[in-house]
Amino acid sequence: MLETPVLVPAFPRENYTGQEDYVYPRFLDRGAVQKRTDVRSRIDLQLVTMIKNARQVLAHNGITVAEKVFIMGYSSDGKFAQRFTILHPEMAAAVAAGGIAGACTLPLSEYNGENCDIR
């Protein structure tokens, strides 16, 4: 009824228990971006590829969509939505993040003298 395409990516949850170098890709934490540099290991880059592919498939079928997407998530996926939008602002029109315990990710390059730039 809405005539709006919806892309629902499913990223597997990886088990990192006991690792000293803990990285939580679904949370899109600093380690997930800094330590993983290729498209196959960075889920934010996988999502960019999925969005571009979906746009091509839809266009091939005569469906035109907006250039920017609405991204949403809850809990760790809410943090992912926030962080994805900060890393890829050219992709997102808006973000809705729920269940994030009031913790918003802010696009700061430095906080309390610590470098926060993850690009």
N, C-alpha and C positions, 0 to 999 in steps of 0.2 A: 504494500500500500504506500510506503514511503518513496518507492522508486529510487532508493539510495543504495549503492553497493557497499557491502561491509566486508572488510578483510580481517579475519581472525587468525593471526599466526599462532602456532603452538610450538613453543620452544621447550625442549626436554629439560627437566630439572636434573642437574648434575650433582653427584655426591662428592662433597669436598671435606668431609669429616676427617679430622686428624692432620690435615695438611698445614704446614707452616705458612705457605704462600697462598692463603685463602683468597679465592676469587669467586664472586657470585655473579655470573653473567646475566641472569634474569633480573638482578637488581641494577644492572648496568653500573656497577661500582668502578672506582678508579682502576683497579687491577684488571677488570674486564676490558677496559679501553686501552690502558698503557701496555699491558703484557701481551695482548692479543692484537695483532695488527692487520691480519688478512680477513677478507670477506667471510671465509668459512668459519672462523673462530670468533668473530665479533658479531653478536646478534643485532646490534643496531644497524650495521652495514647489510646484514641479511634482510632486515625489514625494509631498508631503503630499496634493495633489489626487488623485494616482493611487491612493494608499492609501484615501482616503475613497470614491472611486468604486468601487474593487474591493470594498470592504466593502458598499456599496449593492447592487452586482450580485450578490454572494454571498447577501446577505440576501433579495433578490428571488427567488433560487433555493432558499431554505430552508436556507442554510448559515450558521450562526452562527460568527463568529470572535472571538478575544480583542480587547479594545479596543486593546492595545499590540502592536507587532510586534517580531519579532527581525530585526535588520538586520546584514548582514555585507558585507565587501568585502576585496579584496586589493590591495596597493600603493596607488595613488592612490585607488582605490575604498575601501580600508581607512581612509584619512584622511577620505574623504567620510563613511563610516559613523560614525566617531568624532565628526566635527564636526556631522553631522546630528543625532546623539543629544544633543549639548550644546545645539544650537539648538532642538530640538523634543523635550525630555525627556518630554512628555506622550504622545508617539507611540511611544516605544521601551520594550520590556520588557528587552531586552538587546542588546549589540553584540559582534560578533566581528570583529576587524581583524587581517589578516595581511599580512606583507611590508611593514611600515611602518618598518623599520630601527630598531626600538626607540623611535621617537619618538611618544609619546602626547600627545594634545591634552588639556590640563587646563582646567577651567572657571575661569580666573583673570580678574579684572577689571583687574589691574595686574601687570606684571612688570618689575623693574628700573626703576621709575619711568615706564614706558610704558603708556598706556591700551590694554588688550587687549579691551575690550568692543566686540563687533562688531554688537550688536543695534541 
